[in-house]
Amino acid sequence: MLDHSATTRALVIEDDPNIVDLIRSNLAVRGFDTVVSVDGLRALNLLETEAPDIVLLDLMLPEVDGFELCQLIRERSPVAIIVVSARGGERDKVTALNMGADDYLTKPFSIEELLARITATLRRTRPAQGAPPSAPLVITIGPLEIDLASQQVRRAGSPVHLTPTEFALLRELAINRGKLLTHAHLLRRVWGRGYETETEYVRVYVRRLRAKLEPAGSAPVILTQPRAGYRLAAE
């Protein structure tokens, strides 16, 4: 389990009071601070004033599009976002991930599953453990520089802003540079155990990384091996 001694704050954006009570009471027992918002605009203010560690976002909110709100949160903050929705379709999941969600949980859910997802997401979105002893601290691929120690990426000297999940995926590819990593390996290492079948997560996040790391006309950084997985371009 994570150490929550430094209080972890969750922003719950949900208009169903029963679900709010369920989440709040279970998080309180585990030492979380919970802030609740039933409307999107207030949620964006709370994002600024409360600086949450994680956001639990319901897609079906009154007067606001949940996907749009997800995108607005992501534009303002690298905070961990778990979308919690009654909509279980693949398309909704992919849309939410494209908008910057780190994970997607379908209602109804067990509180154990929600807590496991929160733990996995926080582990990923908080500063990662150091690089393995054999990995160099700075990995250079052409104009791209990946600093594993400070978790920063620069392209031709300019910073590239990645979310913690994007960085975690890039880091796994970088420390295994040139090696083919399967979807299941990447899901297990980046998202955690139990995510091995969520291949859409990897596809969407590889696409997000490429959009940020491979400007039009530049050499590809992440190579796809159809139906097998991905690898980072070798020297």
Helices and strands as residue ranges (DSSP letters): E 8-13, H 17-29, E 32-37, H 40-50, E 54-58, E 60-61, E 64-65, H 66-76, E 80-85, H 90-98, E 103-106, H 111-125, E 138-141, E 144-147, E 152-155, E 158-160, H 164-175, E 181-182, H 183-186, I 187-191, H 199-213, E 222-225, E 229-232
